[in-house]
Amino acid sequence: MHIRAGTQDDAEPIAELHTRSWLTAYAEIMPASYLNGPMLDERKAMWSTRLATVTAEQDHTRCLLVAADGDALLGFAYLAVETDGRILLDNLHVEPERKQSGIGRQLVHHAFGWAAERHPDKTVYLEVLRDNLAAIAFYRRLDGRPTREFMERFPAGFELPVVEYTWGPDNVRSLADNRSTTDRLVS
């Protein structure tokens, strides 16, 4: 497995993985009518738009990292600099059958490496559904700190409680420093 910068060619496989991830992680959390609806088409449109202009070497405001084994997409992470100066880890997904294999942790190390190198002294945060207990346990193991709770209204008309997890600049650097020398060469 290696981690590389994502490209426009990754849009469709990422959309498919994003959909599979939501179907498994949110099966007991989100309404079935939403999960079984046009989610794949929505994800394809979203990722095609997001990646239409991505050039990882030049864009310092967002980062897409892909974990791959040959042609197989195993996971991905997407970060974006927000208007408040913080960095949002907007997506972190791993193939459902490959969860707890270390792929997510490696993606976080690389994502935080990008943040530490391109945006030193910035906070990284993410938002997670409060009932996604597996994800929350993962973020806590990575020293994420809950900083805010709120209700998120989804376009399909339902609301769910969300928790924001935050890593300060020292934690970001520490997690970035956990990349091995080999890992640093592919980031």
C-alpha positions as protocol buffer text, in pm:
chain_id: "A"
residue {
  index: 1
  type: MET
  ca { x: 0 y: 0 z: 0 }
}
residue {
  index: 2
  type: HIS
  ca { x: 113 y: 354 z: -70 }
}
residue {
  index: 3
  type: ILE
  ca { x: -36 y: 697 z: -14 }
}
residue {
  index: 4
  type: ARG
  ca { x: -34 y: 947 z: -297 }
}
residue {
  index: 5
  type: ALA
  ca { x: -194 y: 1274 z: -397 }
}
residue {
  index: 6
  type: GLY
  ca { x: -537 y: 1229 z: -548 }
}
residue {
  index: 7
  type: THR
  ca { x: -623 y: 1336 z: -902 }
}
residue {
  index: 8
  type: GLN
  ca { x: -929 y: 1395 z: -1118 }
}
residue {
  index: 9
  type: ASP
  ca { x: -910 y: 1031 z: -1224 }
}
residue {
  index: 10
  type: ASP
  ca { x: -991 y: 930 z: -866 }
}
residue {
  index: 11
  type: ALA
  ca { x: -1333 y: 1102 z: -860 }
}
residue {
  index: 12
  type: GLU
  ca { x: -1547 y: 800 z: -945 }
}
residue {
  index: 13
  type: PRO
  ca { x: -1365 y: 541 z: -727 }
}
residue {
  index: 14
  type: ILE
  ca { x: -1368 y: 789 z: -438 }
}
residue {
  index: 15
  type: ALA
  ca { x: -1742 y: 849 z: -483 }
}
residue {
  index: 16
  type: GLU
  ca { x: -1803 y: 473 z: -480 }
}
residue {
  index: 17
  type: LEU
  ca { x: -1591 y: 421 z: -167 }
}
residue {
  index: 18
  type: HIS
  ca { x: -1751 y: 723 z: 3 }
}
residue {
  index: 19
  type: THR
  ca { x: -2094 y: 570 z: -63 }
}
residue {
  index: 20
  type: ARG
  ca { x: -1996 y: 222 z: 63 }
}
residue {
  index: 21
  type: SER
  ca { x: -1849 y: 380 z: 374 }
}
residue {
  index: 22
  type: TRP
  ca { x: -2165 y: 573 z: 454 }
}
residue {
  index: 23
  type: LEU
  ca { x: -2385 y: 269 z: 386 }
}
residue {
  index: 24
  type: THR
  ca { x: -2197 y: 65 z: 646 }
}
residue {
  index: 25
  type: ALA
  ca { x: -2106 y: 331 z: 904 }
}
residue {
  index: 26
  type: TYR
  ca { x: -2444 y: 503 z: 907 }
}
residue {
  index: 27
  type: ALA
  ca { x: -2679 y: 207 z: 860 }
}
residue {
  index: 28
  type: GLU
  ca { x: -2819 y: 245 z: 1212 }
}
residue {
  index: 29
  type: ILE
  ca { x: -2778 y: 624 z: 1226 }
}
residue {
  index: 30
  type: MET
  ca { x: -2929 y: 775 z: 911 }
}
residue {
  index: 31
  type: PRO
  ca { x: -3270 y: 704 z: 762 }
}
residue {
  index: 32
  type: ALA
  ca { x: -3266 y: 405 z: 526 }
}
residue {
  index: 33
  type: SER
  ca { x: -3464 y: 607 z: 272 }
}
residue {
  index: 34
  type: TYR
  ca { x: -3170 y: 847 z: 247 }
}
residue {
  index: 35
  type: LEU
  ca { x: -2898 y: 583 z: 243 }
}
residue {
  index: 36
  type: ASN
  ca { x: -3080 y: 379 z: -21 }
}
residue {
  index: 37
  type: GLY
  ca { x: -3158 y: 685 z: -233 }
}
residue {
  index: 38
  type: PRO
  ca { x: -2946 y: 860 z: -495 }
}
residue {
  index: 39
  type: MET
  ca { x: -2641 y: 886 z: -268 }
}
residue {
  index: 40
  type: LEU
  ca { x: -2394 y: 741 z: -522 }
}
residue {
  index: 41
  type: ASP
  ca { x: -2503 y: 992 z: -787 }
}
residue {
  index: 42
  type: GLU
  ca { x: -2473 y: 1274 z: -533 }
}
residue {
  index: 43
  type: ARG
  ca { x: -2122 y: 1161 z: -435 }
}
residue {
  index: 44
  type: LYS
  ca { x: -2015 y: 1130 z: -800 }
}
residue {
  index: 45
  type: ALA
  ca { x: -2131 y: 1485 z: -869 }
}
residue {
  index: 46
  type: MET
  ca { x: -1964 y: 1617 z: -554 }
}
residue {
  index: 47
  type: TRP
  ca { x: -1627 y: 1452 z: -620 }
}
residue {
  index: 48
  type: SER
  ca { x: -1628 y: 1540 z: -991 }
}
residue {
  index: 49
  type: THR
  ca { x: -1681 y: 1904 z: -896 }
}
residue {
  index: 50
  type: ARG
  ca { x: -1424 y: 1900 z: -616 }
}
residue {
  index: 51
  type: LEU
  ca { x: -1158 y: 1740 z: -832 }
}
residue {
  index: 52
  type: ALA
  ca { x: -1228 y: 1926 z: -1156 }
}
residue {
  index: 53
  type: THR
  ca { x: -954 y: 2176 z: -1077 }
}
residue {
  index: 54
  type: VAL
  ca { x: -734 y: 1987 z: -832 }
}
residue {
  index: 55
  type: THR
  ca { x: -360 y: 2016 z: -881 }
}
residue {
  index: 56
  type: ALA
  ca { x: -205 y: 1885 z: -561 }
}
residue {
  index: 57
  type: GLU
  ca { x: 137 y: 2037 z: -622 }
}
residue {
  index: 58
  type: GLN
  ca { x: -2 y: 2389 z: -660 }
}
residue {
  index: 59
  type: ASP
  ca { x: -307 y: 2401 z: -436 }
}
residue {
  index: 60
  type: HIS
  ca { x: -224 y: 2496 z: -78 }
}
residue {
  index: 61
  type: THR
  ca { x: -590 y: 2533 z: 27 }
}
residue {
  index: 62
  type: ARG
  ca { x: -696 y: 2171 z: -8 }
}
residue {
  index: 63
  type: CYS
  ca { x: -546 y: 1826 z: -15 }
}
residue {
  index: 64
  type: LEU
  ca { x: -669 y: 1489 z: -134 }
}
residue {
  index: 65
  type: LEU
  ca { x: -471 y: 1185 z: -25 }
}
residue {
  index: 66
  type: VAL
  ca { x: -542 y: 838 z: -159 }
}
residue {
  index: 67
  type: ALA
  ca { x: -434 y: 507 z: -7 }
}
residue {
  index: 68
  type: ALA
  ca { x: -392 y: 257 z: -288 }
}
residue {
  index: 69
  type: ASP
  ca { x: -268 y: -93 z: -348 }
}
residue {
  index: 70
  type: GLY
  ca { x: -194 y: -110 z: -719 }
}
residue {
  index: 71
  type: ASP
  ca { x: -514 y: 8 z: -885 }
}
residue {
  index: 72
  type: ALA
  ca { x: -729 y: -68 z: -579 }
}
residue {
  index: 73
  type: LEU
  ca { x: -844 y: 232 z: -376 }
}
residue {
  index: 74
  type: LEU
  ca { x: -825 y: 145 z: -5 }
}
residue {
  index: 75
  type: GLY
  ca { x: -908 y: 481 z: 150 }
}
residue {
  index: 76
  type: PHE
  ca { x: -885 y: 857 z: 117 }
}
residue {
  index: 77
  type: ALA
  ca { x: -863 y: 1178 z: 315 }
}
residue {
  index: 78
  type: TYR
  ca { x: -966 y: 1526 z: 202 }
}
residue {
  index: 79
  type: LEU
  ca { x: -869 y: 1848 z: 381 }
}
residue {
  index: 80
  type: ALA
  ca { x: -960 y: 2210 z: 311 }
}
residue {
  index: 81
  type: VAL
  ca { x: -851 y: 2538 z: 465 }
}
residue {
  index: 82
  type: GLU
  ca { x: -1159 y: 2713 z: 600 }
}
residue {
  index: 83
  type: THR
  ca { x: -1228 y: 3087 z: 603 }
}
residue {
  index: 84
  type: ASP
  ca { x: -1157 y: 3098 z: 978 }
}
residue {
  index: 85
  type: GLY
  ca { x: -802 y: 2971 z: 912 }
}
residue {
  index: 86
  type: ARG
  ca { x: -857 y: 2626 z: 1057 }
}
residue {
  index: 87
  type: ILE
  ca { x: -815 y: 2313 z: 845 }
}
residue {
  index: 88
  type: LEU
  ca { x: -1117 y: 2089 z: 804 }
}
residue {
  index: 89
  type: LEU
  ca { x: -1054 y: 1718 z: 765 }
}
residue {
  index: 90
  type: ASP
  ca { x: -1373 y: 1692 z: 565 }
}
residue {
  index: 91
  type: ASN
  ca { x: -1349 y: 1328 z: 465 }
}
residue {
  index: 92
  type: LEU
  ca { x: -1164 y: 1026 z: 598 }
}
residue {
  index: 93
  type: HIS
  ca { x: -1288 y: 695 z: 463 }
}
residue {
  index: 94
  type: VAL
  ca { x: -1146 y: 343 z: 440 }
}
residue {
  index: 95
  type: GLU
  ca { x: -1290 y: 44 z: 256 }
}
residue {
  index: 96
  type: PRO
  ca { x: -1533 y: -103 z: 512 }
}
residue {
  index: 97
  type: GLU
  ca { x: -1371 y: -448 z: 506 }
}
residue {
  index: 98
  type: ARG
  ca { x: -1027 y: -289 z: 563 }
}
residue {
  index: 99
  type: LYS
  ca { x: -1118 y: -86 z: 871 }
}
residue {
  index: 100
  type: GLN
  ca { x: -888 y: -137 z: 1171 }
}
residue {
  index: 101
  type: SER
  ca { x: -602 y: -231 z: 938 }
}
residue {
  index: 102
  type: GLY
  ca { x: -400 y: 88 z: 995 }
}
residue {
  index: 103
  type: ILE
  ca { x: -500 y: 257 z: 669 }
}
residue {
  index: 104
  type: GLY
  ca { x: -702 y: 529 z: 842 }
}
residue {
  index: 105
  type: ARG
  ca { x: -420 y: 601 z: 1086 }
}
residue {
  index: 106
  type: GLN
  ca { x: -169 y: 631 z: 801 }
}
residue {
  index: 107
  type: LEU
  ca { x: -402 y: 865 z: 613 }
}
residue {
  index: 108
  type: VAL
  ca { x: -434 y: 1082 z: 925 }
}
residue {
  index: 109
  type: HIS
  ca { x: -56 y: 1095 z: 966 }
}
residue {
  index: 110
  type: HIS
  ca { x: -17 y: 1206 z: 604 }
}
residue {
  index: 111
  type: ALA
  ca { x: -307 y: 1450 z: 623 }
}
residue {
  index: 112
  type: PHE
  ca { x: -164 y: 1610 z: 934 }
}
residue {
  index: 113
  type: GLY
  ca { x: 177 y: 1610 z: 765 }
}
residue {
  index: 114
  type: TRP
  ca { x: 30 y: 1818 z: 482 }
}
residue {
  index: 115
  type: ALA
  ca { x: -131 y: 2051 z: 737 }
}
residue {
  index: 116
  type: ALA
  ca { x: 189 y: 2090 z: 940 }
}
residue {
  index: 117
  type: GLU
  ca { x: 405 y: 2152 z: 633 }
}
residue {
  index: 118
  type: ARG
  ca { x: 172 y: 2381 z: 438 }
}
residue {
  index: 119
  type: HIS
  ca { x: -6 y: 2550 z: 729 }
}
residue {
  index: 120
  type: PRO
  ca { x: 217 y: 2544 z: 1037 }
}
residue {
  index: 121
  type: ASP
  ca { x: 54 y: 2646 z: 1362 }
}
residue {
  index: 122
  type: LYS
  ca { x: -300 y: 2585 z: 1234 }
}
residue {
  index: 123
  type: THR
  ca { x: -565 y: 2378 z: 1407 }
}
residue {
  index: 124
  type: VAL
  ca { x: -718 y: 2077 z: 1231 }
}
residue {
  index: 125
  type: TYR
  ca { x: -1074 y: 1975 z: 1305 }
}
residue {
  index: 126
  type: LEU
  ca { x: -1344 y: 1742 z: 1179 }
}
residue {
  index: 127
  type: GLU
  ca { x: -1711 y: 1686 z: 1236 }
}
residue {
  index: 128
  type: VAL
  ca { x: -1847 y: 1342 z: 1316 }
}
residue {
  index: 129
  type: LEU
  ca { x: -2198 y: 1215 z: 1381 }
}
residue {
  index: 130
  type: ARG
  ca { x: -2234 y: 1173 z: 1757 }
}
residue {
  index: 131
  type: ASP
  ca { x: -2367 y: 820 z: 1716 }
}
residue {
  index: 132
  type: ASN
  ca { x: -2071 y: 707 z: 1501 }
}
residue {
  index: 133
  type: LEU
  ca { x: -1904 y: 550 z: 1803 }
}
residue {
  index: 134
  type: ALA
  ca { x: -1634 y: 363 z: 1610 }
}
residue {
  index: 135
  type: ALA
  ca { x: -1513 y: 684 z: 1445 }
}
residue {
  index: 136
  type: ILE
  ca { x: -1524 y: 875 z: 1775 }
}
residue {
  index: 137
  type: ALA
  ca { x: -1315 y: 606 z: 1945 }
}
residue {
  index: 138
  type: PHE
  ca { x: -1062 y: 630 z: 1659 }
}
residue {
  index: 139
  type: TYR
  ca { x: -1037 y: 1010 z: 1687 }
}
residue {
  index: 140
  type: ARG
  ca { x: -996 y: 987 z: 2065 }
}
residue {
  index: 141
  type: ARG
  ca { x: -713 y: 736 z: 2025 }
}
residue {
  index: 142
  type: LEU
  ca { x: -548 y: 999 z: 1804 }
}
residue {
  index: 143
  type: ASP
  ca { x: -586 y: 1256 z: 2086 }
}
residue {
  index: 144
  type: GLY
  ca { x: -869 y: 1447 z: 1919 }
}
residue {
  index: 145
  type: ARG
  ca { x: -1058 y: 1668 z: 2165 }
}
residue {
  index: 146
  type: PRO
  ca { x: -1433 y: 1732 z: 2145 }
}
residue {
  index: 147
  type: THR
  ca { x: -1475 y: 2108 z: 2114 }
}
residue {
  index: 148
  type: ARG
  ca { x: -1835 y: 2164 z: 2007 }
}
residue {
  index: 149
  type: GLU
  ca { x: -2168 y: 1986 z: 1959 }
}
residue {
  index: 150
  type: PHE
  ca { x: -2446 y: 2093 z: 1725 }
}
residue {
  index: 151
  type: MET
  ca { x: -2735 y: 1964 z: 1516 }
}
residue {
  index: 152
  type: GLU
  ca { x: -2673 y: 1928 z: 1144 }
}
residue {
  index: 153
  type: ARG
  ca { x: -2962 y: 1953 z: 903 }
}
residue {
  index: 154
  type: PHE
  ca { x: -2918 y: 1731 z: 597 }
}
residue {
  index: 155
  type: PRO
  ca { x: -3061 y: 1833 z: 257 }
}
residue {
  index: 156
  type: ALA
  ca { x: -3290 y: 1528 z: 269 }
}
residue {
  index: 157
  type: GLY
  ca { x: -3477 y: 1691 z: 559 }
}
residue {
  index: 158
  type: PHE
  ca { x: -3349 y: 1520 z: 874 }
}
residue {
  index: 159
  type: GLU
  ca { x: -3123 y: 1640 z: 1156 }
}
residue {
  index: 160
  type: LEU
  ca { x: -2853 y: 1454 z: 1346 }
}
residue {
  index: 161
  type: PRO
  ca { x: -2626 y: 1552 z: 1636 }
}
residue {
  index: 162
  type: VAL
  ca { x: -2265 y: 1619 z: 1542 }
}
residue {
  index: 163
  type: VAL
  ca { x: -1949 y: 1651 z: 1750 }
}
residue {
  index: 164
  type: GLU
  ca { x: -1651 y: 1858 z: 1639 }
}
residue {
  index: 165
  type: TYR
  ca { x: -1309 y: 1709 z: 1723 }
}
residue {
  index: 166
  type: THR
  ca { x: -1002 y: 1932 z: 1719 }
}
residue {
  index: 167
  type: TRP
  ca { x: -625 y: 1892 z: 1717 }
}
residue {
  index: 168
  type: GLY
  ca { x: -415 y: 2194 z: 1810 }
}
residue {
  index: 169
  type: PRO
  ca { x: -93 y: 2274 z: 1623 }
}
residue {
  index: 170
  type: ASP
  ca { x: 125 y: 2071 z: 1865 }
}
residue {
  index: 171
  type: ASN
  ca { x: -94 y: 1762 z: 1821 }
}
residue {
  index: 172
  type: VAL
  ca { x: -97 y: 1813 z: 1443 }
}
residue {
  index: 173
  type: ARG
  ca { x: 285 y: 1822 z: 1435 }
}
residue {
  index: 174
  type: SER
  ca { x: 309 y: 1522 z: 1665 }
}
residue {
  index: 175
  type: LEU
  ca { x: 79 y: 1311 z: 1448 }
}
residue {
  index: 176
  type: ALA
  ca { x: 260 y: 1431 z: 1135 }
}
residue {
  index: 177
  type: ASP
  ca { x: 592 y: 1331 z: 1291 }
}
residue {
  index: 178
  type: ASN
  ca { x: 464 y: 974 z: 1329 }
}
residue {
  index: 179
  type: ARG
  ca { x: 503 y: 920 z: 956 }
}
residue {
  index: 180
  type: SER
  ca { x: 800 y: 700 z: 880 }
}
residue {
  index: 181
  type: THR
  ca { x: 1081 y: 823 z: 655 }
}
residue {
  index: 182
  type: THR
  ca { x: 942 y: 613 z: 370 }
}
residue {
  index: 183
  type: ASP
  ca { x: 595 y: 757 z: 424 }
}
residue {
  index: 184
  type: ARG
  ca { x: 731 y: 1111 z: 396 }
}
residue {
  index: 185
  type: LEU
  ca { x: 855 y: 1039 z: 45 }
}
residue {
  index: 186
  type: VAL
  ca { x: 505 y: 976 z: -89 }
}
residue {
  index: 187
  type: SER
  ca { x: 326 y: 1268 z: 75 }
}
